[in-house]
């Protein structure tokens, strides 16, 4: 007869693999799953049933990274994406050049690094995905996991559209005469098209983007037909994404060796090329020249804060999911500091690559750089294609640039999908950790997201894309989640207690600065920025011209509120579950025991 103890308070006694008794000293909400396995599914009356039914015996292991490099590259690929290439350089130029680095660094060290470390350490400590990790910390805050995954679901619908555009442009790069460099194509408007920068004419680059790639309609209420070329590109993007993660960390850990490093090779090549072009110094001057007077504008600080949240992939559950596959004693603190500096350093260097090219455009066309500087898709699919069309061997530079765009987006995309899949699989391990079920679930997620994405490839799809980009994964949503994440860890679970957990993992306590950030600086900064974003809210306008109909803005706000409401509903359910255990005294006993259970027993079980 053998007796095994699970979670230090559930004793299971069995003889020759037949169950004899179950003795549960105390059960919490999170442990109901074990009761179902060891009691409900076993015949206690005659002790003839196996301890685990056949379906449970076939559950697959959760898996871990093979080595630290796989984790580092996976996180690097997740956080270093399109925002580093097309958003940070423009914000730096727009908001005072080098002076913008002051608010950027303040937000980095008060919000970016602390929340980045919090989520990674939480995943590593609990070995759970983005929902169940919060359930283990406090059932009241389980809604944090649901809220972040709602953002991820919406992000999966639209972020991959950029990859489809990149693949589409890449397919047109293998021609000596680039399709967007002349006005002799069927989609051009004839006399109204001019390859020179003329205020009275449209450029062939802009016409290729709007009339060939997007085939854009007059507005959101004219959705039109599907662009089948882009639909094929979107399908290719989803196929690549699926096979990058279809075997979990086993496949992801190998893929990132290429997908996370190759964009750096392309960035270095484009940087060297840009710096050797005439006029590069003009662009770099505009990129870095400090204008300290801009710091008096509150919008500059708002831009710095939102950029940190965008570029560090925080409040998406992705860092928690990736950290959960670490070994328990991995030094996640050192890893997080290195990754944060790598991310911001990449953004800074990318600015040189981009603005050296824009300086070349300004020099060649003899116009101010403000007339050629773009942000977002406008930089990747209008400004940069126009620049490479002026270079010798333009197809080569176009192909290299769009290959870089595809791989920058691919890493971020498949990590977001992995975040969602990990969260759901960890919620229902008995269902999904069986042969091929995880792969089938991933296939279902990919197909559903693909069909949802087709809406954004219709003639009016760009207006839908902008709604998702502006509202669904906006700075307001991420700030809202960050406020509750830090409150949960620092004030409900306890910052000192979490520091003890971290010490148990890495062998020492990090400096007190990050703890004070969790307690005071981060929530205060996020609350202030969140309030300012509401006060200074301006409705979305496409190209600063097209005003959406009222129902378009209503859809946008519903997308934004979806994640925030998701945070509240499970929290109410958590309160009900606690008080359902036996009134106020039962709730108090549950809360005290639950916290002590996590603190004293969880780390020991992990070892």
Secondary structure, DSSP 8 states (H G I E B T S, - for coil): -EEEEETTTEEEEEETTEEEEEEES---GGGHHHHIIIIITS-TTT--SBSS-HHHHT-------SSHHHHHHHHHHHHSSHHHHHTHHHHHHHTTGGGHHHHHHHHIIIIIHHHHHHHHHHHHHHT--TTHHHHHH-GGGHHHHHHHHHHHHHHHHHHHHHHHHHHHHHHTSSSSS-TTS-S-STTS-GGGB-SS--TTSB-HHHHIIIIIIS---SSTT----B-HHHHHHHHHHHHHHHHHHTTTHHHHHHHHHHHHHHHHHHHHHHHHHHHTSTTHHHHHHHHH---GGGGG-HHHHHHHHHHHHHHTTTTSSHHHHHHTTS-TT--HHHHHHHHHHHHHHHHHHHHHHHHHHHHHHHHHHT--GGGT---THHIIIIIHHHHHTTSTTHHHHHHHHHHHHHHHHHHHHHHHHHHHHHHHHHHSHHHHSSTTHHHHHHHHHHHHHHHHHGGGGBTTHHHHHHHIIIIIT-HHHHHHHHHHHHHIIIIIIIHHHHHHHHHHHHSS---HHHHHIIIIIHHHHHHHHHHHHHHT----EETTTEE--HHHHHHHHHHHHHHHHHHHHHHHHHHHHHHTTTHHHHHHHHHHHHHHHIIIIIHHHH-
